[in-house]
Amino acid sequence: MEKTLKILNETGLHARPAGIFVKTATQFKSDINIIFNESSFNAKSIMNILSLGLTKDAEITISASGPDEEEAIAALVSLIESKFGEE
């Protein structure tokens, strides 16, 4: 299962939202990846997420495969769409 969306935070996916993203992703049993610039990265690794250098309006695809893939995608999409609580 996949969902494509844009990063909405003005400052992109910096340390605080990246940490929240990874913490949320690790709560699920499914394998979760972020696809960016045609490469796939483990969404449960803070180093992977930070190394992407995702800025505002960067388009990513969240991919999940496993027993709770739908819930995982929904939770991670919700985080991004809420701008991780930032304004």
N, C-alpha and C positions, 0 to 999 in steps of 0.2 A: 504494500500500500504506500502511496506517495501523495504528497501535497506540496505544491510550489507556491511560494509567497515572497514578499519583500520585507527586508528589515526596516522597521518604522522609526526606531530610536534615532534622535538627532545625532547622537554620538556613536551610533553603530553598536555592534555587539562587543563592548569592552568587558573588562574583568568582572564587574558585578553581575550584569545580565548573563554573561557566559557561565558564570558559576551557578546561577539559578537554573539555567538551561540544562547544564550537565547534571545537577542535583535532581532535577525532575526526570531527566532521561534515565538515570540509574535506578529509578524506582520501578521500572518496567523490565519484564523478562525478555521482551523482544529485542532483536538486534536493531539498532537505530543508527542511521547515518545521515549526514548532511552532504548533499551533492552541490558543489559550487565549482564553476568553471570546468565542468565536465570531469571533475575528480570527486571521489567519495571519501568521506572522513568519518571516523567513529564519533558519534555524538555524545558518547559517555566519557570522552577524554577532554579535560579542560585545556590541555596543551594543543590538541587538534583544533578545538574551537577558536582559541585565541590566535593560533597561527594563520587562520583564514583571513584575518584582518577585515572582517565584514563591516562595511560602512552603511550609512543610511541609503536606502533604495537598492541595496545589493539583493539580487534575486537568488534564492536558494530553494532546494527541494529537500524536504524531510522525507526519508524513506524508512519504513519499519517493516519487519518481518518476524512474526512469532505469535504466541498465544494472546497477547494483549496489544497487538499492533494498532487497532483502531483507537483504543483509549490513549495510547502513547502519542499518536499523531494529534489527536484532539487536544491533549494537554499542552503539547509543545506549540501548536498553532495558536492556542489561546494565549500563551505567554507572549509570543511575538506580537500578536494583534493588540494585546494590552500594553505594549511597549515596556513590559516588565515593571509596570507601575511608575515608570518615569514619565515626565511631561515635557 
